[in-house]
Amino acid sequence: MTDQPHHPAQPGATYADAGVDVEAGERAVDLMRSAIARAQRPEVVGAVGGFAGLFDASALSRFRRPLLATSTDGVGTKIDVARRMDVHDTIGIDLVAMVVDDLVVCGAEPLFMTDYIAVGSIVPERVAAIVTGIAEGCRVAGVALVGGETAEHPGLLDPDEYDVAGAGTGVVEADELLGPDRVRDGDVLVAMASSGLHSNGFSLARHVLFDRAGWELDRHVPELGRSLGAELLEPTRIYTLDVLDLIASGGVHAVSHITGGGIASNVARVLPEGMHAEIVRASWTPPPIFGLIGELGGVSLVERERTFNEGLGMVAVMSQEAVAGGVRRLAARGVRAWVCGHVRGSRGGDVSDAPAKGGQGGTVCLVGEHA
Protein backbone atom coordinates (compact mmCIF):
# COMPACT_ATOMS: atom_id res chain seq x y z
CA MET A 1 0.00 0.00 0.00
CA THR A 2 1.32 3.38 -0.93
CA ASP A 3 1.69 6.00 1.76
CA GLN A 4 -1.14 8.49 1.84
CA PRO A 5 -0.42 12.25 2.14
CA HIS A 6 -0.83 13.68 5.62
CA HIS A 7 -3.28 16.28 4.28
CA PRO A 8 -5.74 16.29 1.39
CA ALA A 9 -4.63 18.17 -1.67
CA GLN A 10 -5.56 21.86 -1.50
CA PRO A 11 -4.15 25.20 -2.61
CA GLY A 12 -0.95 26.10 -0.79
CA ALA A 13 -1.28 28.30 2.29
CA THR A 14 0.10 31.84 2.18
CA TYR A 15 1.24 34.37 4.75
CA ALA A 16 -1.94 36.34 4.00
CA ASP A 17 -4.02 33.28 4.94
CA ALA A 18 -2.37 33.46 8.38
CA GLY A 19 -3.40 37.09 8.74
CA VAL A 20 -0.16 38.84 7.78
CA ASP A 21 -0.44 41.43 4.99
CA VAL A 22 3.05 41.97 3.60
CA GLU A 23 1.88 44.50 1.03
CA ALA A 24 0.19 46.59 3.72
CA GLY A 25 3.46 46.62 5.63
CA GLU A 26 5.29 47.89 2.56
CA ARG A 27 2.69 50.65 2.07
CA ALA A 28 3.12 51.68 5.70
CA VAL A 29 6.88 52.03 5.20
CA ASP A 30 6.33 54.18 2.12
CA LEU A 31 3.96 56.46 4.03
CA MET A 32 6.36 56.99 6.95
CA ARG A 33 9.54 57.71 4.99
CA SER A 34 9.09 61.48 4.79
CA ALA A 35 8.41 61.75 8.53
CA ILE A 36 11.51 59.72 9.39
CA ALA A 37 13.61 61.93 7.09
CA ARG A 38 12.83 64.89 9.40
CA ALA A 39 14.17 63.03 12.45
CA GLN A 40 17.84 62.73 11.56
CA ARG A 41 21.25 63.93 12.67
CA PRO A 42 24.39 64.37 10.56
CA GLU A 43 26.00 61.34 12.23
CA VAL A 44 23.44 58.94 10.75
CA VAL A 45 24.87 56.76 7.98
CA GLY A 46 22.71 55.32 5.21
CA ALA A 47 18.99 55.47 4.55
CA VAL A 48 16.02 53.98 6.32
CA GLY A 49 15.26 50.38 5.41
CA GLY A 50 18.50 48.57 6.15
CA PHE A 51 18.78 45.65 8.50
CA ALA A 52 20.45 47.90 11.08
CA GLY A 53 20.60 51.62 11.77
CA LEU A 54 24.08 53.11 11.50
CA PHE A 55 25.50 55.99 13.54
CA ASP A 56 29.00 57.40 13.05
CA ALA A 57 30.76 56.79 16.39
CA SER A 58 33.63 59.08 15.44
CA ALA A 59 31.35 61.84 16.74
CA LEU A 60 32.31 60.63 20.22
CA SER A 61 35.93 61.62 19.67
CA ARG A 62 35.15 65.02 21.14
CA PHE A 63 34.70 63.34 24.52
CA ARG A 64 37.62 62.60 26.85
CA ARG A 65 35.87 59.56 28.36
CA PRO A 66 32.45 59.02 26.83
CA LEU A 67 29.90 56.95 28.72
CA LEU A 68 27.05 55.52 26.67
CA ALA A 69 23.63 55.66 28.31
CA THR A 70 20.66 53.57 27.20
CA SER A 71 16.96 53.47 28.03
CA THR A 72 13.95 51.42 26.93
CA ASP A 73 10.31 52.28 27.61
CA GLY A 74 6.74 52.32 26.37
CA VAL A 75 3.63 54.41 27.00
CA GLY A 76 1.51 51.97 28.99
CA THR A 77 -2.26 52.01 28.78
CA LYS A 78 -2.45 55.52 27.33
CA ILE A 79 -2.67 53.61 24.05
CA ASP A 80 -6.23 52.63 25.02
CA VAL A 81 -7.23 56.30 24.83
CA ALA A 82 -5.59 56.72 21.43
CA ARG A 83 -7.43 53.65 20.13
CA ARG A 84 -10.80 54.79 21.48
CA MET A 85 -10.37 58.21 19.89
CA ASP A 86 -8.80 56.82 16.70
CA VAL A 87 -6.05 59.43 17.06
CA HIS A 88 -2.60 57.94 16.64
CA ASP A 89 -0.22 60.77 15.72
CA THR A 90 0.64 61.84 19.29
CA ILE A 91 1.33 58.55 21.04
CA GLY A 92 4.74 58.46 19.37
CA ILE A 93 5.65 61.79 20.97
CA ASP A 94 4.83 60.21 24.33
CA LEU A 95 7.10 57.29 23.52
CA VAL A 96 10.06 59.48 22.65
CA ALA A 97 9.57 61.57 25.79
CA MET A 98 9.59 58.50 28.02
CA VAL A 99 12.87 57.29 26.53
CA VAL A 100 14.96 60.41 25.95
CA ASP A 101 14.03 62.16 29.18
CA ASP A 102 15.20 59.12 31.12
CA LEU A 103 18.55 59.54 29.37
CA VAL A 104 19.00 63.26 29.91
CA VAL A 105 18.58 63.10 33.69
CA CYS A 106 22.10 61.72 34.05
CA GLY A 107 23.43 64.50 31.86
CA ALA A 108 23.51 62.41 28.70
CA GLU A 109 22.80 63.88 25.28
CA PRO A 110 20.42 61.44 23.55
CA LEU A 111 21.81 60.50 20.13
CA PHE A 112 19.56 57.99 18.41
CA MET A 113 16.48 55.88 18.92
CA THR A 114 14.71 52.85 17.49
CA ASP A 115 11.06 51.88 17.82
CA TYR A 116 8.97 48.70 17.88
CA ILE A 117 5.30 48.61 16.97
CA ALA A 118 3.25 45.43 17.42
CA VAL A 119 -0.15 45.40 15.71
CA GLY A 120 -2.99 42.94 15.30
CA SER A 121 -3.40 44.00 11.70
CA ILE A 122 -1.40 46.52 9.69
CA VAL A 123 -3.43 49.53 8.68
CA PRO A 124 -0.82 51.54 6.76
CA GLU A 125 -2.27 54.95 7.62
CA ARG A 126 -2.45 54.14 11.32
CA VAL A 127 1.11 52.81 11.47
CA ALA A 128 2.34 55.82 9.53
CA ALA A 129 0.56 58.14 11.98
CA ILE A 130 2.25 56.43 14.92
CA VAL A 131 5.68 56.71 13.31
CA THR A 132 5.01 60.33 12.33
CA GLY A 133 4.53 61.07 16.04
CA ILE A 134 7.73 59.23 16.91
CA ALA A 135 9.63 61.18 14.26
CA GLU A 136 8.22 64.47 15.52
CA GLY A 137 9.25 63.63 19.07
CA CYS A 138 12.75 62.80 17.87
CA ARG A 139 12.91 66.11 16.01
CA VAL A 140 11.90 68.04 19.12
CA ALA A 141 14.50 66.17 21.21
CA GLY A 142 17.30 66.49 18.65
CA VAL A 143 17.50 62.71 18.35
CA ALA A 144 17.90 60.59 15.23
CA LEU A 145 15.35 57.89 14.47
CA VAL A 146 17.65 55.29 12.92
CA GLY A 147 15.32 52.32 12.55
CA GLY A 148 12.41 50.33 13.84
CA GLU A 149 10.18 47.33 13.42
CA THR A 150 6.48 46.91 12.75
CA ALA A 151 5.33 43.40 13.64
CA GLU A 152 1.92 41.99 12.72
CA HIS A 153 0.58 39.57 15.34
CA PRO A 154 -2.75 38.14 14.13
CA GLY A 155 -4.34 35.88 16.68
CA LEU A 156 -2.43 37.47 19.54
CA LEU A 157 -3.75 41.02 19.13
CA ASP A 158 -7.18 42.08 17.86
CA PRO A 159 -7.07 43.82 14.48
CA ASP A 160 -7.29 47.31 16.00
CA GLU A 161 -4.92 46.63 18.91
CA TYR A 162 -1.31 47.73 19.03
CA ASP A 163 1.52 48.51 21.42
CA VAL A 164 4.66 50.58 21.04
CA ALA A 165 8.08 50.54 22.65
CA GLY A 166 11.34 52.32 22.00
CA ALA A 167 15.00 52.27 22.93
CA GLY A 168 17.44 55.15 22.91
CA THR A 169 21.17 55.69 23.32
CA GLY A 170 22.95 58.79 24.57
CA VAL A 171 26.41 59.90 25.67
CA VAL A 172 27.79 61.82 28.62
CA GLU A 173 31.31 62.80 29.66
CA ALA A 174 32.31 60.53 32.56
CA ASP A 175 33.33 63.36 34.87
CA GLU A 176 30.12 65.28 34.07
CA LEU A 177 27.76 62.45 34.99
CA LEU A 178 24.91 63.74 37.16
CA GLY A 179 23.56 61.80 40.12
CA PRO A 180 23.31 61.35 43.88
CA ASP A 181 27.04 61.72 44.52
CA ARG A 182 26.86 65.38 43.43
CA VAL A 183 23.93 66.36 45.68
CA ARG A 184 24.80 68.51 48.70
CA ASP A 185 23.09 69.68 51.88
CA GLY A 186 21.35 72.96 51.06
CA ASP A 187 20.70 72.21 47.39
CA VAL A 188 17.45 73.52 45.92
CA LEU A 189 14.74 71.59 44.05
CA VAL A 190 13.55 73.28 40.86
CA ALA A 191 10.35 71.90 39.34
CA MET A 192 9.47 71.99 35.65
CA ALA A 193 5.77 71.98 34.82
CA SER A 194 4.24 68.95 33.15
CA SER A 195 1.85 69.17 30.21
CA GLY A 196 -0.68 66.99 32.05
CA LEU A 197 -0.80 63.31 32.89
CA HIS A 198 2.09 62.56 30.53
CA SER A 199 2.19 58.74 30.16
CA ASN A 200 1.92 57.43 33.71
CA GLY A 201 -0.97 56.41 35.93
CA PHE A 202 -3.40 55.78 33.05
CA SER A 203 -4.61 52.51 34.52
CA LEU A 204 -5.89 54.41 37.56
CA ALA A 205 -7.12 57.36 35.48
CA ARG A 206 -9.05 55.08 33.11
CA HIS A 207 -10.53 53.11 36.00
CA VAL A 208 -11.81 56.27 37.66
CA LEU A 209 -12.93 58.23 34.61
CA PHE A 210 -14.34 55.42 32.46
CA ASP A 211 -15.34 52.61 34.82
CA ARG A 212 -16.40 54.50 37.94
CA ALA A 213 -17.57 57.87 36.60
CA GLY A 214 -18.77 56.56 33.25
CA TRP A 215 -17.43 59.59 31.38
CA GLU A 216 -17.07 59.52 27.60
CA LEU A 217 -14.02 60.85 25.78
CA ASP A 218 -16.07 63.45 23.86
CA ARG A 219 -17.45 64.92 27.10
CA HIS A 220 -16.63 68.62 27.42
CA VAL A 221 -15.22 69.28 30.87
CA PRO A 222 -15.43 72.95 31.94
CA GLU A 223 -12.59 72.60 34.45
CA LEU A 224 -10.34 71.42 31.63
CA GLY A 225 -11.61 73.84 29.00
CA ARG A 226 -11.77 71.02 26.45
CA SER A 227 -12.96 67.46 25.99
CA LEU A 228 -11.82 64.68 28.29
CA GLY A 229 -10.21 62.88 25.36
CA ALA A 230 -8.17 65.91 24.30
CA GLU A 231 -6.91 66.29 27.86
CA LEU A 232 -5.93 62.65 28.22
CA LEU A 233 -4.15 62.55 24.86
CA GLU A 234 -2.14 65.74 25.49
CA PRO A 235 1.41 64.72 24.46
CA THR A 236 4.06 64.26 27.11
CA ARG A 237 6.36 67.26 27.27
CA ILE A 238 9.87 66.55 26.01
CA TYR A 239 12.41 68.31 28.23
CA THR A 240 15.62 67.00 26.66
CA LEU A 241 17.01 70.13 25.03
CA ASP A 242 15.77 72.33 27.90
CA VAL A 243 17.54 70.20 30.50
CA LEU A 244 20.73 70.00 28.44
CA ASP A 245 20.72 73.79 28.20
CA LEU A 246 20.14 74.08 31.95
CA ILE A 247 23.01 71.67 32.66
CA ALA A 248 25.30 73.67 30.39
CA SER A 249 24.61 76.79 32.48
CA GLY A 250 26.15 75.10 35.53
CA GLY A 251 25.04 74.27 39.04
CA VAL A 252 22.89 71.24 38.22
CA HIS A 253 23.74 68.29 40.47
CA ALA A 254 20.97 65.80 39.62
CA VAL A 255 17.71 65.61 37.70
CA SER A 256 14.66 63.44 38.32
CA HIS A 257 12.13 62.47 35.65
CA ILE A 258 8.75 62.21 37.39
CA THR A 259 7.27 59.10 35.81
CA GLY A 260 5.96 55.81 37.22
CA GLY A 261 5.93 55.86 41.00
CA GLY A 262 5.08 59.52 41.32
CA ILE A 263 6.92 62.45 42.85
CA ALA A 264 8.59 61.31 46.05
CA SER A 265 9.94 57.97 44.88
CA ASN A 266 11.47 59.42 41.72
CA VAL A 267 13.13 62.35 43.48
CA ALA A 268 14.45 59.95 46.13
CA ARG A 269 16.27 58.04 43.37
CA VAL A 270 18.66 60.96 42.83
CA LEU A 271 19.49 61.56 46.50
CA PRO A 272 22.44 59.99 48.33
CA GLU A 273 22.03 57.83 51.40
CA GLY A 274 21.13 59.87 54.48
CA MET A 275 19.99 62.92 52.51
CA HIS A 276 16.43 64.20 52.81
CA ALA A 277 14.37 66.47 50.57
CA GLU A 278 11.22 68.38 51.38
CA ILE A 279 8.87 69.33 48.55
CA VAL A 280 6.50 72.17 49.39
CA ARG A 281 3.01 71.66 47.97
CA ALA A 282 2.17 75.36 48.36
CA SER A 283 4.70 76.15 45.63
CA TRP A 284 2.30 75.04 42.88
CA THR A 285 -1.29 74.17 42.01
CA PRO A 286 -1.73 70.82 40.21
CA PRO A 287 -3.56 70.98 36.85
CA PRO A 288 -7.33 70.32 37.15
CA ILE A 289 -7.21 66.78 35.72
CA PHE A 290 -5.53 65.48 38.87
CA GLY A 291 -8.15 66.99 41.16
CA LEU A 292 -10.94 65.60 38.99
CA ILE A 293 -9.53 62.09 39.26
CA GLY A 294 -9.26 62.56 43.01
CA GLU A 295 -12.85 63.76 43.37
CA LEU A 296 -14.49 61.28 41.00
CA GLY A 297 -12.62 58.27 42.35
CA GLY A 298 -12.11 59.21 45.98
CA VAL A 299 -8.37 59.03 45.30
CA SER A 300 -6.41 60.54 48.18
CA LEU A 301 -3.73 63.16 47.62
CA VAL A 302 -1.07 60.77 48.87
CA GLU A 303 -2.23 58.09 46.41
CA ARG A 304 -2.23 60.61 43.57
CA GLU A 305 1.29 61.76 44.44
CA ARG A 306 2.63 58.23 44.26
CA THR A 307 0.85 57.51 40.97
CA PHE A 308 0.88 60.72 38.92
CA ASN A 309 3.26 63.62 38.33
CA GLU A 310 0.69 66.08 39.77
CA GLY A 311 2.05 68.81 37.51
CA LEU A 312 5.78 68.19 38.02
CA GLY A 313 7.38 66.74 34.91
CA MET A 314 11.01 67.11 35.94
CA VAL A 315 12.80 68.16 39.12
CA ALA A 316 16.36 69.49 39.01
CA VAL A 317 18.57 69.48 42.10
CA MET A 318 20.69 72.64 41.90
CA SER A 319 23.13 74.66 43.94
CA GLN A 320 21.57 77.69 45.65
CA GLU A 321 23.73 80.06 43.60
CA ALA A 322 22.52 78.67 40.27
CA VAL A 323 18.78 78.57 40.94
CA ALA A 324 17.70 82.08 39.95
CA GLY A 325 19.59 81.97 36.69
CA GLY A 326 18.36 78.45 35.98
CA VAL A 327 14.70 79.37 36.45
CA ARG A 328 15.14 82.38 34.15
CA ARG A 329 16.89 80.23 31.58
CA LEU A 330 14.08 77.69 31.56
CA ALA A 331 11.46 80.43 31.31
CA ALA A 332 13.25 81.87 28.29
CA ARG A 333 12.85 78.47 26.63
CA GLY A 334 9.13 78.37 27.42
CA VAL A 335 9.38 76.02 30.40
CA ARG A 336 7.51 77.14 33.52
CA ALA A 337 9.82 76.43 36.44
CA TRP A 338 9.87 77.27 40.13
CA VAL A 339 11.55 76.40 43.42
CA CYS A 340 9.56 73.54 44.94
CA GLY A 341 11.76 72.41 47.83
CA HIS A 342 15.16 71.95 49.42
CA VAL A 343 17.63 69.23 50.32
CA ARG A 344 19.11 68.82 53.77
CA GLY A 345 21.45 66.40 55.46
CA SER A 346 18.84 64.53 57.46
CA ARG A 347 15.12 64.48 58.15
CA GLY A 348 13.86 66.19 61.24
CA GLY A 349 10.75 67.71 62.76
CA ASP A 350 7.08 67.33 61.90
CA VAL A 351 7.11 67.67 58.14
CA SER A 352 3.94 66.14 56.71
CA ASP A 353 1.09 63.70 56.92
CA ALA A 354 2.58 62.10 53.79
CA PRO A 355 5.19 59.46 54.58
CA ALA A 356 8.74 59.95 53.42
CA LYS A 357 9.71 57.80 50.48
CA GLY A 358 13.14 56.28 50.23
CA GLY A 359 15.02 55.65 47.02
CA GLN A 360 18.67 54.59 46.76
CA GLY A 361 19.28 55.86 50.27
CA GLY A 362 17.67 59.30 50.34
CA THR A 363 14.16 60.20 51.49
CA VAL A 364 11.57 62.67 50.23
CA CYS A 365 8.53 64.16 51.92
CA LEU A 366 5.80 66.42 50.50
CA VAL A 367 4.71 69.04 53.03
CA GLY A 368 1.75 71.36 53.55
CA GLU A 369 -1.15 72.03 51.19
CA HIS A 370 -1.32 73.12 47.57
CA ALA A 371 -1.73 76.77 46.68
Helices and strands as residue ranges (DSSP letters): G 16-18, H 22-37, E 44-45, E 54-55, G 57-62, E 66-74, H 78-85, H 91-104, E 109-119, H 124-141, E 144-152, E 162-173, G 174-176, G 180-182, E 188-193, H 202-206, I 207-212, E 220-221, E 226-227, H 228-232, H 240-249, E 252-257, H 262-268, E 276-280, G 281-283, H 288-297, H 301-305, E 312-318, H 320-332, E 337-344, E 357-358, E 363-367
